[in-house]
């Protein structure tokens, strides 16, 4: 948790608002994901084995789809569950997956949001949020007043 009481996760230069991501995830279906591909990043994450031993493997992991990283799905919540699952030999875990548009909504920093907005979406989300156009002043012709 940060000073505002919100849970955040940072990996290298990327940081996500996990609290906001979990709110979105609550509206999504639960899927299943293979543990082996995600486990490749475990050596880069600080894990408390005591906490991992009590992690609830029924609680879905939370993955985000990062558009500018070739739509890679990255784990932002559930590292202790993943650690326990790998240690106990579980090949799959339940998960929620935020699409690239939703990921941008919860990303606090890192990467290039501008590049991500230009990246076509594989999941049907809009490639770019709608922009409001500023109204142009009316054209009054050659009126020099």
Kinemage of the C-alpha trace (Angstrom):
@kinemage 1
@onewidth
@group {chain A} dominant
@subgroup {mainchain}
@vectorlist {calphas} color= white
{ca unk a 1} P 0.000 0.000 0.000
{ca unk a 2} L 1.153 3.509 -0.663
{ca unk a 3} L 0.571 6.623 1.434
{ca unk a 4} L -2.926 7.065 -0.038
{ca unk a 5} L -3.993 3.590 1.080
{ca unk a 6} L -4.001 2.218 -2.464
{ca unk a 7} L -2.124 -0.920 -3.410
{ca unk a 8} L 0.421 -0.393 -6.168
{ca unk a 9} L 2.823 -2.725 -7.943
{ca unk a 10} L 6.024 -1.594 -9.605
{ca unk a 11} L 8.203 -3.571 -11.981
{ca unk a 12} L 11.187 -1.710 -13.407
{ca unk a 13} L 9.828 1.601 -14.760
{ca unk a 14} L 6.190 0.462 -14.824
{ca unk a 15} L 3.776 1.062 -11.936
{ca unk a 16} L 0.118 0.059 -11.692
{ca unk a 17} L -2.703 0.994 -9.330
{ca unk a 18} L -3.648 -2.511 -8.187
{ca unk a 19} L -6.633 -1.215 -6.215
{ca unk a 20} L -8.161 0.257 -9.391
{ca unk a 21} L -7.203 -2.844 -11.382
{ca unk a 22} L -8.986 -5.094 -8.881
{ca unk a 23} L -12.112 -2.942 -9.200
{ca unk a 24} L -12.094 -3.511 -12.964
{ca unk a 25} L -11.238 -7.203 -12.538
{ca unk a 26} L -14.321 -7.700 -10.375
{ca unk a 27} L -16.410 -7.116 -13.518
{ca unk a 28} L -14.476 -9.647 -15.633
{ca unk a 29} L -14.843 -13.401 -16.013
{ca unk a 30} L -12.396 -15.694 -14.239
{ca unk a 31} L -10.055 -17.494 -16.630
{ca unk a 32} L -7.226 -19.968 -16.092
{ca unk a 33} L -3.578 -19.333 -16.849
{ca unk a 34} L -0.522 -21.555 -17.009
{ca unk a 35} L 1.907 -20.957 -14.152
{ca unk a 36} L 5.148 -21.865 -15.965
{ca unk a 37} L 5.388 -18.797 -18.257
{ca unk a 38} L 4.661 -16.436 -15.364
{ca unk a 39} L 7.126 -18.217 -13.079
{ca unk a 40} L 10.033 -17.145 -15.292
{ca unk a 41} L 9.873 -13.696 -13.637
{ca unk a 42} L 9.767 -15.012 -10.046
{ca unk a 43} L 13.541 -14.549 -9.494
{ca unk a 44} L 13.004 -10.810 -10.075
{ca unk a 45} L 10.301 -10.468 -7.390
{ca unk a 46} L 10.840 -10.311 -3.629
{ca unk a 47} L 8.826 -13.172 -2.110
{ca unk a 48} L 8.187 -13.880 1.571
{ca unk a 49} L 8.013 -17.711 1.705
{ca unk a 50} L 6.054 -17.573 4.975
{ca unk a 51} L 3.385 -15.397 3.399
{ca unk a 52} L 3.387 -17.515 0.238
{ca unk a 53} L 2.682 -20.641 2.291
{ca unk a 54} L -0.659 -19.149 3.362
{ca unk a 55} L -1.632 -17.666 -0.028
{ca unk a 56} L -5.118 -18.664 -1.213
{ca unk a 57} L -4.711 -20.387 -4.584
{ca unk a 58} L -8.451 -20.049 -5.244
{ca unk a 59} L -8.122 -16.253 -5.441
{ca unk a 60} L -7.522 -15.215 -9.082
{ca unk a 61} L -4.212 -13.746 -10.175
{ca unk a 62} L -4.405 -10.337 -11.833
{ca unk a 63} L -2.766 -9.911 -15.234
{ca unk a 64} L -2.607 -6.786 -17.388
{ca unk a 65} L -2.071 -6.682 -21.152
{ca unk a 66} L 0.688 -4.194 -22.042
{ca unk a 67} L 0.081 -3.094 -25.636
{ca unk a 68} L 3.463 -1.560 -26.405
{ca unk a 69} L 5.222 -4.719 -25.178
{ca unk a 70} L 3.636 -6.777 -27.965
{ca unk a 71} L 0.488 -7.314 -25.876
{ca unk a 72} L 2.422 -9.206 -23.209
{ca unk a 73} L 0.321 -10.194 -20.221
{ca unk a 74} L 2.084 -9.242 -17.008
{ca unk a 75} L 1.246 -10.314 -13.459
{ca unk a 76} L 0.558 -7.333 -11.181
{ca unk a 77} L -1.132 -9.085 -8.257
{ca unk a 78} L -0.652 -12.633 -7.035
{ca unk a 79} L 3.098 -13.242 -6.943
{ca unk a 80} L 2.918 -15.097 -3.616
{ca unk a 81} L 0.090 -17.274 -4.968
{ca unk a 82} L 2.165 -17.999 -8.057
{ca unk a 83} L 5.214 -18.878 -5.926
{ca unk a 84} L 3.165 -21.302 -3.833
{ca unk a 85} L 1.514 -22.842 -6.903
{ca unk a 86} L 4.857 -23.458 -8.597
{ca unk a 87} L 6.353 -24.886 -5.415
{ca unk a 88} L 3.380 -27.251 -5.002
{ca unk a 89} L 3.319 -28.277 -8.668
{ca unk a 90} L 0.104 -26.553 -9.790
{ca unk a 91} L 0.206 -26.027 -13.550
{ca unk a 92} L -2.734 -23.591 -13.768
{ca unk a 93} L -4.326 -20.916 -11.595
{ca unk a 94} L -7.473 -18.806 -11.903
{ca unk a 95} L -6.909 -15.278 -13.167
{ca unk a 96} L -8.465 -12.051 -14.350
{ca unk a 97} L -6.944 -10.387 -17.415
{ca unk a 98} L -7.280 -6.664 -18.051
{ca unk a 99} L -7.164 -5.784 -21.741
{ca unk a 100} L -4.754 -3.165 -23.066
{ca unk a 101} L -7.284 -0.345 -22.769
{ca unk a 102} L -8.037 -1.248 -19.147
{ca unk a 103} L -4.305 -1.577 -18.431
{ca unk a 104} L -3.766 2.018 -19.519
{ca unk a 105} L -6.487 3.124 -17.117
{ca unk a 106} L -4.596 1.646 -14.152
{ca unk a 107} L -0.998 2.306 -15.243
{ca unk a 108} L 0.492 5.069 -13.134
{ca unk a 109} L 3.797 5.375 -14.969
{ca unk a 110} L 6.192 3.583 -17.254
{ca unk a 111} L 6.369 2.844 -20.915
{ca unk a 112} L 4.843 5.187 -23.384
{ca unk a 113} L 1.122 5.684 -23.071
{ca unk a 114} L 1.213 7.622 -26.339
{ca unk a 115} L 2.742 4.623 -28.134
{ca unk a 116} L 0.275 2.285 -26.455
{ca unk a 117} L -2.633 4.381 -27.637
{ca unk a 118} L -1.402 4.048 -31.225
{ca unk a 119} L -0.960 0.262 -30.930
{ca unk a 120} L -3.889 -1.663 -32.444
{ca unk a 121} L -5.779 -3.686 -29.866
{ca unk a 122} L -6.065 -7.463 -30.232
{ca unk a 123} L -8.942 -7.654 -27.780
{ca unk a 124} L -11.422 -5.371 -29.479
{ca unk a 125} L -10.859 -2.415 -27.172
{ca unk a 126} L -10.603 0.961 -28.869
{ca unk a 127} L -7.084 1.709 -30.038
{ca unk a 128} L -7.387 5.223 -28.728
{ca unk a 129} L -9.746 6.748 -26.194
{ca unk a 130} L -12.152 9.203 -27.726
{ca unk a 131} L -10.833 12.731 -27.722
{ca unk a 132} L -12.949 15.774 -27.299
{ca unk a 133} L -12.410 18.276 -30.052
{ca unk a 134} L -12.171 21.888 -29.142
{ca unk a 135} L -14.779 23.972 -30.855
{ca unk a 136} L -13.360 26.229 -33.539
{ca unk a 137} L -14.405 29.837 -33.536
{ca unk a 138} L -16.872 30.561 -36.310
{ca unk a 139} L -15.400 31.742 -39.602
{ca unk a 140} L -16.629 35.258 -40.303
{ca unk a 141} L -15.082 35.481 -43.738
{ca unk a 142} L -13.140 38.634 -44.574
{ca unk a 143} L -14.625 40.659 -41.752
{ca unk a 144} L -11.726 42.828 -40.468
{ca unk a 145} L -13.532 44.339 -37.514
